[in-house]
């Protein structure tokens, strides 16, 4: 994301709504948790790399418990 350009909250919500709509068409609507993660990535609070690593760690940990 280009941090030089400010994106309004309304624009961010519209982007997330579009992604949610596309995913819903495939039968996979976004959860509120995923929407928040997308929001955090868009505003720069997190990154897709950080979020991906969290998910991988979560499932590796779950796999180790089996």
PDB file of N, CA, C and O in Angstrom, chain B, residues numbered from 101:
ATOM      1  N   UNK B 101       0.827  -1.179   0.000  1.00  0.00           N
ATOM      2  CA  UNK B 101       0.000   0.000   0.000  1.00  0.00           C
ATOM      3  C   UNK B 101       0.871   1.241   0.000  1.00  0.00           C
ATOM      4  O   UNK B 101       1.879   1.294   0.704  1.00  0.00           O
ATOM      5  N   UNK B 102       0.499   2.217  -0.766  1.00  0.00           N
ATOM      6  CA  UNK B 102       1.217   3.476  -0.809  1.00  0.00           C
ATOM      7  C   UNK B 102       0.837   4.304   0.408  1.00  0.00           C
ATOM      8  O   UNK B 102      -0.291   4.788   0.495  1.00  0.00           O
ATOM      9  N   UNK B 103       1.762   4.476   1.350  1.00  0.00           N
ATOM     10  CA  UNK B 103       1.466   5.194   2.581  1.00  0.00           C
ATOM     11  C   UNK B 103       1.388   6.702   2.381  1.00  0.00           C
ATOM     12  O   UNK B 103       0.978   7.420   3.294  1.00  0.00           O
ATOM     13  N   UNK B 104       1.767   7.191   1.220  1.00  0.00           N
ATOM     14  CA  UNK B 104       1.680   8.622   0.949  1.00  0.00           C
ATOM     15  C   UNK B 104       0.241   9.053   0.681  1.00  0.00           C
ATOM     16  O   UNK B 104      -0.086  10.229   0.836  1.00  0.00           O
ATOM     17  N   UNK B 105      -0.607   8.136   0.287  1.00  0.00           N
ATOM     18  CA  UNK B 105      -1.993   8.454  -0.018  1.00  0.00           C
ATOM     19  C   UNK B 105      -2.879   7.996   1.129  1.00  0.00           C
ATOM     20  O   UNK B 105      -2.875   6.822   1.498  1.00  0.00           O
ATOM     21  N   UNK B 106      -3.634   8.924   1.687  1.00  0.00           N
ATOM     22  CA  UNK B 106      -4.562   8.581   2.755  1.00  0.00           C
ATOM     23  C   UNK B 106      -5.822   7.988   2.142  1.00  0.00           C
ATOM     24  O   UNK B 106      -6.376   8.539   1.190  1.00  0.00           O
ATOM     25  N   UNK B 107      -6.265   6.884   2.678  1.00  0.00           N
ATOM     26  CA  UNK B 107      -7.498   6.263   2.234  1.00  0.00           C
ATOM     27  C   UNK B 107      -8.537   6.500   3.318  1.00  0.00           C
ATOM     28  O   UNK B 107      -8.292   6.237   4.495  1.00  0.00           O
ATOM     29  N   UNK B 108      -9.697   6.997   2.913  1.00  0.00           N
ATOM     30  CA  UNK B 108     -10.745   7.273   3.895  1.00  0.00           C
ATOM     31  C   UNK B 108     -11.315   5.958   4.428  1.00  0.00           C
ATOM     32  O   UNK B 108     -11.228   4.909   3.790  1.00  0.00           O
ATOM     33  N   UNK B 109     -11.892   6.056   5.603  1.00  0.00           N
ATOM     34  CA  UNK B 109     -12.498   4.883   6.223  1.00  0.00           C
ATOM     35  C   UNK B 109     -13.588   4.323   5.310  1.00  0.00           C
ATOM     36  O   UNK B 109     -13.759   3.107   5.216  1.00  0.00           O
ATOM     37  N   UNK B 110     -14.314   5.196   4.649  1.00  0.00           N
ATOM     38  CA  UNK B 110     -15.375   4.775   3.734  1.00  0.00           C
ATOM     39  C   UNK B 110     -14.796   3.973   2.561  1.00  0.00           C
ATOM     40  O   UNK B 110     -15.370   2.963   2.155  1.00  0.00           O
ATOM     41  N   UNK B 111     -13.660   4.426   2.021  1.00  0.00           N
ATOM     42  CA  UNK B 111     -13.010   3.708   0.920  1.00  0.00           C
ATOM     43  C   UNK B 111     -12.519   2.335   1.373  1.00  0.00           C
ATOM     44  O   UNK B 111     -12.629   1.351   0.641  1.00  0.00           O
ATOM     45  N   UNK B 112     -11.980   2.283   2.580  1.00  0.00           N
ATOM     46  CA  UNK B 112     -11.508   1.003   3.126  1.00  0.00           C
ATOM     47  C   UNK B 112     -12.678   0.038   3.281  1.00  0.00           C
ATOM     48  O   UNK B 112     -12.584  -1.126   2.892  1.00  0.00           O
ATOM     49  N   UNK B 113     -13.773   0.518   3.844  1.00  0.00           N
ATOM     50  CA  UNK B 113     -14.948  -0.321   4.024  1.00  0.00           C
ATOM     51  C   UNK B 113     -15.476  -0.820   2.681  1.00  0.00           C
ATOM     52  O   UNK B 113     -15.927  -1.961   2.580  1.00  0.00           O
ATOM     53  N   UNK B 114     -15.426   0.024   1.650  1.00  0.00           N
ATOM     54  CA  UNK B 114     -15.877  -0.368   0.324  1.00  0.00           C
ATOM     55  C   UNK B 114     -14.975  -1.465  -0.249  1.00  0.00           C
ATOM     56  O   UNK B 114     -15.470  -2.418  -0.852  1.00  0.00           O
ATOM     57  N   UNK B 115     -13.669  -1.341  -0.066  1.00  0.00           N
ATOM     58  CA  UNK B 115     -12.737  -2.373  -0.541  1.00  0.00           C
ATOM     59  C   UNK B 115     -13.035  -3.714   0.139  1.00  0.00           C
ATOM     60  O   UNK B 115     -13.092  -4.753  -0.519  1.00  0.00           O
ATOM     61  N   UNK B 116     -13.222  -3.676   1.439  1.00  0.00           N
ATOM     62  CA  UNK B 116     -13.498  -4.905   2.190  1.00  0.00           C
ATOM     63  C   UNK B 116     -14.851  -5.479   1.783  1.00  0.00           C
ATOM     64  O   UNK B 116     -14.998  -6.697   1.688  1.00  0.00           O
ATOM     65  N   UNK B 117     -15.841  -4.618   1.542  1.00  0.00           N
ATOM     66  CA  UNK B 117     -17.158  -5.079   1.101  1.00  0.00           C
ATOM     67  C   UNK B 117     -17.053  -5.792  -0.250  1.00  0.00           C
ATOM     68  O   UNK B 117     -17.712  -6.808  -0.470  1.00  0.00           O
ATOM     69  N   UNK B 118     -16.228  -5.264  -1.149  1.00  0.00           N
ATOM     70  CA  UNK B 118     -16.048  -5.891  -2.461  1.00  0.00           C
ATOM     71  C   UNK B 118     -15.388  -7.261  -2.338  1.00  0.00           C
ATOM     72  O   UNK B 118     -15.799  -8.216  -2.997  1.00  0.00           O
ATOM     73  N   UNK B 119     -14.373  -7.351  -1.497  1.00  0.00           N
ATOM     74  CA  UNK B 119     -13.705  -8.647  -1.281  1.00  0.00           C
ATOM     75  C   UNK B 119     -14.693  -9.632  -0.670  1.00  0.00           C
ATOM     76  O   UNK B 119     -14.759 -10.790  -1.084  1.00  0.00           O
ATOM     77  N   UNK B 120     -15.461  -9.172   0.314  1.00  0.00           N
ATOM     78  CA  UNK B 120     -16.448 -10.029   0.957  1.00  0.00           C
ATOM     79  C   UNK B 120     -17.487 -10.505  -0.054  1.00  0.00           C
ATOM     80  O   UNK B 120     -17.885 -11.670  -0.036  1.00  0.00           O
ATOM     81  N   UNK B 121     -17.924  -9.614  -0.930  1.00  0.00           N
ATOM     82  CA  UNK B 121     -18.900  -9.989  -1.950  1.00  0.00           C
ATOM     83  C   UNK B 121     -18.359 -11.047  -2.894  1.00  0.00           C
ATOM     84  O   UNK B 121     -19.056 -12.004  -3.229  1.00  0.00           O
ATOM     85  N   UNK B 122     -17.129 -10.878  -3.320  1.00  0.00           N
ATOM     86  CA  UNK B 122     -16.506 -11.850  -4.224  1.00  0.00           C
ATOM     87  C   UNK B 122     -16.347 -13.202  -3.530  1.00  0.00           C
ATOM     88  O   UNK B 122     -16.597 -14.246  -4.132  1.00  0.00           O
ATOM     89  N   UNK B 123     -15.938 -13.179  -2.286  1.00  0.00           N
ATOM     90  CA  UNK B 123     -15.770 -14.431  -1.542  1.00  0.00           C
ATOM     91  C   UNK B 123     -17.122 -15.094  -1.274  1.00  0.00           C
ATOM     92  O   UNK B 123     -17.236 -16.319  -1.325  1.00  0.00           O
ATOM     93  N   UNK B 124     -18.140 -14.290  -0.992  1.00  0.00           N
ATOM     94  CA  UNK B 124     -19.482 -14.833  -0.737  1.00  0.00           C
ATOM     95  C   UNK B 124     -20.023 -15.536  -1.982  1.00  0.00           C
ATOM     96  O   UNK B 124     -20.719 -16.545  -1.871  1.00  0.00           O
ATOM     97  N   UNK B 125     -19.705 -15.008  -3.161  1.00  0.00           N
ATOM     98  CA  UNK B 125     -20.141 -15.650  -4.400  1.00  0.00           C
ATOM     99  C   UNK B 125     -19.546 -17.056  -4.533  1.00  0.00           C
ATOM    100  O   UNK B 125     -20.126 -17.923  -5.186  1.00  0.00           O
ATOM    101  N   UNK B 126     -18.412 -17.265  -3.922  1.00  0.00           N
ATOM    102  CA  UNK B 126     -17.761 -18.581  -3.941  1.00  0.00           C
ATOM    103  C   UNK B 126     -18.156 -19.422  -2.730  1.00  0.00           C
ATOM    104  O   UNK B 126     -17.628 -20.515  -2.525  1.00  0.00           O
ATOM    105  N   UNK B 127     -19.093 -18.901  -1.926  1.00  0.00           N
ATOM    106  CA  UNK B 127     -19.560 -19.638  -0.757  1.00  0.00           C
ATOM    107  C   UNK B 127     -18.648 -19.514   0.445  1.00  0.00           C
ATOM    108  O   UNK B 127     -18.709 -20.328   1.367  1.00  0.00           O
ATOM    109  N   UNK B 128     -17.792 -18.485   0.437  1.00  0.00           N
ATOM    110  CA  UNK B 128     -16.840 -18.297   1.536  1.00  0.00           C
ATOM    111  C   UNK B 128     -16.862 -16.846   2.032  1.00  0.00           C
ATOM    112  O   UNK B 128     -15.867 -16.134   1.900  1.00  0.00           O
ATOM    113  N   UNK B 129     -17.990 -16.405   2.603  1.00  0.00           N
ATOM    114  CA  UNK B 129     -18.026 -15.011   3.090  1.00  0.00           C
ATOM    115  C   UNK B 129     -17.000 -14.800   4.199  1.00  0.00           C
ATOM    116  O   UNK B 129     -16.647 -15.732   4.923  1.00  0.00           O
ATOM    117  N   UNK B 130     -16.532 -13.573   4.320  1.00  0.00           N
ATOM    118  CA  UNK B 130     -15.520 -13.250   5.321  1.00  0.00           C
ATOM    119  C   UNK B 130     -16.126 -13.155   6.707  1.00  0.00           C
ATOM    120  O   UNK B 130     -17.243 -12.666   6.880  1.00  0.00           O
ATOM    121  N   UNK B 131     -15.382 -13.625   7.685  1.00  0.00           N
ATOM    122  CA  UNK B 131     -15.803 -13.466   9.081  1.00  0.00           C
ATOM    123  C   UNK B 131     -15.429 -12.057   9.524  1.00  0.00           C
ATOM    124  O   UNK B 131     -14.638 -11.379   8.868  1.00  0.00           O
ATOM    125  N   UNK B 132     -16.000 -11.625  10.636  1.00  0.00           N
ATOM    126  CA  UNK B 132     -15.650 -10.313  11.181  1.00  0.00           C
ATOM    127  C   UNK B 132     -14.162 -10.249  11.527  1.00  0.00           C
ATOM    128  O   UNK B 132     -13.527  -9.206  11.378  1.00  0.00           O
ATOM    129  N   UNK B 133     -13.615 -11.372  11.990  1.00  0.00           N
ATOM    130  CA  UNK B 133     -12.193 -11.434  12.336  1.00  0.00           C
ATOM    131  C   UNK B 133     -11.316 -11.195  11.096  1.00  0.00           C
ATOM    132  O   UNK B 133     -10.333 -10.457  11.160  1.00  0.00           O
ATOM    133  N   UNK B 134     -11.673 -11.815   9.989  1.00  0.00           N
ATOM    134  CA  UNK B 134     -10.893 -11.644   8.764  1.00  0.00           C
ATOM    135  C   UNK B 134     -11.046 -10.223   8.234  1.00  0.00           C
ATOM    136  O   UNK B 134     -10.082  -9.629   7.750  1.00  0.00           O
ATOM    137  N   UNK B 135     -12.257  -9.680   8.326  1.00  0.00           N
ATOM    138  CA  UNK B 135     -12.469  -8.289   7.890  1.00  0.00           C
ATOM    139  C   UNK B 135     -11.589  -7.336   8.699  1.00  0.00           C
ATOM    140  O   UNK B 135     -11.038  -6.379   8.154  1.00  0.00           O
ATOM    141  N   UNK B 136     -11.459  -7.598   9.995  1.00  0.00           N
ATOM    142  CA  UNK B 136     -10.616  -6.746  10.843  1.00  0.00           C
ATOM    143  C   UNK B 136      -9.153  -6.882  10.452  1.00  0.00           C
ATOM    144  O   UNK B 136      -8.417  -5.896  10.452  1.00  0.00           O
ATOM    145  N   UNK B 137      -8.724  -8.100  10.117  1.00  0.00           N
ATOM    146  CA  UNK B 137      -7.341  -8.304   9.683  1.00  0.00           C
ATOM    147  C   UNK B 137      -7.071  -7.559   8.383  1.00  0.00           C
ATOM    148  O   UNK B 137      -6.012  -6.952   8.222  1.00  0.00           O
ATOM    149  N   UNK B 138      -8.023  -7.603   7.456  1.00  0.00           N
ATOM    150  CA  UNK B 138      -7.874  -6.848   6.205  1.00  0.00           C
ATOM    151  C   UNK B 138      -7.770  -5.356   6.494  1.00  0.00           C
ATOM    152  O   UNK B 138      -6.923  -4.661   5.932  1.00  0.00           O
ATOM    153  N   UNK B 139      -8.629  -4.878   7.364  1.00  0.00           N
ATOM    154  CA  UNK B 139      -8.619  -3.459   7.737  1.00  0.00           C
ATOM    155  C   UNK B 139      -7.257  -3.081   8.326  1.00  0.00           C
ATOM    156  O   UNK B 139      -6.677  -2.061   7.956  1.00  0.00           O
ATOM    157  N   UNK B 140      -6.761  -3.899   9.231  1.00  0.00           N
ATOM    158  CA  UNK B 140      -5.471  -3.623   9.864  1.00  0.00           C
ATOM    159  C   UNK B 140      -4.338  -3.584   8.830  1.00  0.00           C
ATOM    160  O   UNK B 140      -3.425  -2.767   8.939  1.00  0.00           O
ATOM    161  N   UNK B 141      -4.400  -4.459   7.842  1.00  0.00           N
ATOM    162  CA  UNK B 141      -3.375  -4.466   6.788  1.00  0.00           C
ATOM    163  C   UNK B 141      -3.480  -3.217   5.918  1.00  0.00           C
ATOM    164  O   UNK B 141      -2.465  -2.623   5.553  1.00  0.00           O
ATOM    165  N   UNK B 142      -4.693  -2.824   5.591  1.00  0.00           N
ATOM    166  CA  UNK B 142      -4.883  -1.648   4.741  1.00  0.00           C
ATOM    167  C   UNK B 142      -4.388  -0.376   5.420  1.00  0.00           C
ATOM    168  O   UNK B 142      -3.780   0.477   4.773  1.00  0.00           O
ATOM    169  N   UNK B 143      -4.644  -0.244   6.720  1.00  0.00           N
ATOM    170  CA  UNK B 143      -4.231   0.983   7.414  1.00  0.00           C
ATOM    171  C   UNK B 143      -2.771   0.941   7.861  1.00  0.00           C
ATOM    172  O   UNK B 143      -2.242   1.934   8.360  1.00  0.00           O
ATOM    173  N   UNK B 144      -2.129  -0.199   7.683  1.00  0.00           N
ATOM    174  CA  UNK B 144      -0.717  -0.304   8.033  1.00  0.00           C
ATOM    175  C   UNK B 144      -0.444  -0.765   9.449  1.00  0.00           C
ATOM    176  O   UNK B 144       0.704  -0.762   9.892  1.00  0.00           O
ATOM    177  N   UNK B 145      -1.482  -1.161  10.162  1.00  0.00           N
ATOM    178  CA  UNK B 145      -1.314  -1.654  11.528  1.00  0.00           C
ATOM    179  C   UNK B 145      -0.662  -3.030  11.535  1.00  0.00           C
ATOM    180  O   UNK B 145      -0.003  -3.415  12.501  1.00  0.00           O
ATOM    181  N   UNK B 146      -0.856  -3.765  10.444  1.00  0.00           N
ATOM    182  CA  UNK B 146      -0.269  -5.090  10.281  1.00  0.00           C
ATOM    183  C   UNK B 146       0.110  -5.240   8.813  1.00  0.00           C
ATOM    184  O   UNK B 146      -0.077  -4.323   8.013  1.00  0.00           O
ATOM    185  N   UNK B 147       0.648  -6.417   8.468  1.00  0.00           N
ATOM    186  CA  UNK B 147       0.964  -6.696   7.065  1.00  0.00           C
ATOM    187  C   UNK B 147       0.426  -8.074   6.723  1.00  0.00           C
ATOM    188  O   UNK B 147       0.138  -8.878   7.611  1.00  0.00           O
ATOM    189  N   UNK B 148       0.293  -8.339   5.441  1.00  0.00           N
ATOM    190  CA  UNK B 148      -0.173  -9.663   5.032  1.00  0.00           C
ATOM    191  C   UNK B 148       0.836 -10.727   5.436  1.00  0.00           C
ATOM    192  O   UNK B 148       0.456 -11.852   5.762  1.00  0.00           O
ATOM    193  N   UNK B 149       2.118 -10.380   5.417  1.00  0.00           N
ATOM    194  CA  UNK B 149       3.153 -11.332   5.820  1.00  0.00           C
ATOM    195  C   UNK B 149       3.010 -11.708   7.293  1.00  0.00           C
ATOM    196  O   UNK B 149       3.102 -12.882   7.650  1.00  0.00           O
ATOM    197  N   UNK B 150       2.788 -10.721   8.136  1.00  0.00           N
ATOM    198  CA  UNK B 150       2.607 -10.981   9.575  1.00  0.00           C
ATOM    199  C   UNK B 150       1.375 -11.848   9.803  1.00  0.00           C
ATOM    200  O   UNK B 150       1.432 -12.821  10.555  1.00  0.00           O
ATOM    201  N   UNK B 151       0.269 -11.504   9.161  1.00  0.00           N
ATOM    202  CA  UNK B 151      -0.972 -12.258   9.346  1.00  0.00           C
ATOM    203  C   UNK B 151      -0.838 -13.678   8.824  1.00  0.00           C
ATOM    204  O   UNK B 151      -1.359 -14.609   9.439  1.00  0.00           O
ATOM    205  N   UNK B 152      -0.157 -13.861   7.712  1.00  0.00           N
ATOM    206  CA  UNK B 152       0.066 -15.193   7.151  1.00  0.00           C
ATOM    207  C   UNK B 152       0.879 -16.040   8.127  1.00  0.00           C
ATOM    208  O   UNK B 152       0.564 -17.208   8.355  1.00  0.00           O
ATOM    209  N   UNK B 153       1.916 -15.453   8.696  1.00  0.00           N
ATOM    210  CA  UNK B 153       2.752 -16.188   9.655  1.00  0.00           C
ATOM    211  C   UNK B 153       1.959 -16.593  10.889  1.00  0.00           C
ATOM    212  O   UNK B 153       2.166 -17.682  11.425  1.00  0.00           O
ATOM    213  N   UNK B 154       1.055 -15.733  11.347  1.00  0.00           N
ATOM    214  CA  UNK B 154       0.209 -16.059  12.499  1.00  0.00           C
ATOM    215  C   UNK B 154      -0.679 -17.266  12.194  1.00  0.00           C
ATOM    216  O   UNK B 154      -0.835 -18.157  13.029  1.00  0.00           O
ATOM    217  N   UNK B 155      -1.254 -17.288  10.997  1.00  0.00           N
ATOM    218  CA  UNK B 155      -2.142 -18.390  10.615  1.00  0.00           C
ATOM    219  C   UNK B 155      -1.365 -19.693  10.507  1.00  0.00           C
ATOM    220  O   UNK B 155      -1.815 -20.726  11.004  1.00  0.00           O
ATOM    221  N   UNK B 156      -0.203 -19.655   9.862  1.00  0.00           N
ATOM    222  CA  UNK B 156       0.621 -20.858   9.719  1.00  0.00           C
ATOM    223  C   UNK B 156       1.025 -21.371  11.100  1.00  0.00           C
ATOM    224  O   UNK B 156       0.947 -22.573  11.355  1.00  0.00           O
ATOM    225  N   UNK B 157       1.453 -20.485  11.988  1.00  0.00           N
ATOM    226  CA  UNK B 157       1.855 -20.895  13.339  1.00  0.00           C
ATOM    227  C   UNK B 157       0.688 -21.514  14.091  1.00  0.00           C
ATOM    228  O   UNK B 157       0.857 -22.504  14.802  1.00  0.00           O
ATOM    229  N   UNK B 158      -0.501 -20.931  13.934  1.00  0.00           N
ATOM    230  CA  UNK B 158      -1.697 -21.452  14.609  1.00  0.00           C
ATOM    231  C   UNK B 158      -1.983 -22.888  14.170  1.00  0.00           C
ATOM    232  O   UNK B 158      -2.247 -23.754  15.004  1.00  0.00           O
ATOM    233  N   UNK B 159      -1.932 -23.137  12.869  1.00  0.00           N
ATOM    234  CA  UNK B 159      -2.256 -24.474  12.381  1.00  0.00           C
ATOM    235  C   UNK B 159      -1.132 -25.478  12.615  1.00  0.00           C
ATOM    236  O   UNK B 159      -1.400 -26.668  12.787  1.00  0.00           O
ATOM    237  N   UNK B 160       0.098 -25.031  12.626  1.00  0.00           N
ATOM    238  CA  UNK B 160       1.194 -25.935  12.972  1.00  0.00           C
ATOM    239  C   UNK B 160       1.094 -26.347  14.430  1.00  0.00           C
ATOM    240  O   UNK B 160       1.346 -27.499  14.782  1.00  0.00           O
ATOM    241  N   UNK B 161       0.723 -25.393  15.271  1.00  0.00           N
ATOM    242  CA  UNK B 161       0.563 -25.686  16.702  1.00  0.00           C
ATOM    243  C   UNK B 161      -0.581 -26.684  16.907  1.00  0.00           C
ATOM    244  O   UNK B 161      -0.464 -27.615  17.705  1.00  0.00           O
ATOM    245  N   UNK B 162      -1.684 -26.485  16.184  1.00  0.00           N
ATOM    246  CA  UNK B 162      -2.824 -27.400  16.284  1.00  0.00           C
ATOM    247  C   UNK B 162      -2.451 -28.796  15.785  1.00  0.00           C
ATOM    248  O   UNK B 162      -2.868 -29.802  16.360  1.00  0.00           O
ATOM    249  N   UNK B 163      -1.669 -28.845  14.719  1.00  0.00           N
ATOM    250  CA  UNK B 163      -1.241 -30.127  14.160  1.00  0.00           C
ATOM    251  C   UNK B 163      -0.354 -30.886  15.149  1.00  0.00           C
ATOM    252  O   UNK B 163      -0.454 -32.106  15.276  1.00  0.00           O
ATOM    253  N   UNK B 164       0.515 -30.148  15.848  1.00  0.00           N
ATOM    254  CA  UNK B 164       1.414 -30.777  16.822  1.00  0.00           C
ATOM    255  C   UNK B 164       0.654 -31.359  18.011  1.00  0.00           C
ATOM    256  O   UNK B 164       1.137 -32.295  18.650  1.00  0.00           O
ATOM    257  N   UNK B 165      -0.507 -30.829  18.314  1.00  0.00           N
ATOM    258  CA  UNK B 165      -1.293 -31.313  19.457  1.00  0.00           C
ATOM    259  C   UNK B 165      -1.986 -32.628  19.158  1.00  0.00           C
ATOM    260  O   UNK B 165      -2.417 -33.321  20.079  1.00  0.00           O
ATOM    261  N   UNK B 166      -2.101 -32.985  17.882  1.00  0.00           N
ATOM    262  CA  UNK B 166      -2.808 -34.232  17.515  1.00  0.00           C
ATOM    263  C   UNK B 166      -1.997 -35.448  17.817  1.00  0.00           C
ATOM    264  O   UNK B 166      -2.446 -36.567  17.569  1.00  0.00           O
TER     265      UNK B 166
END
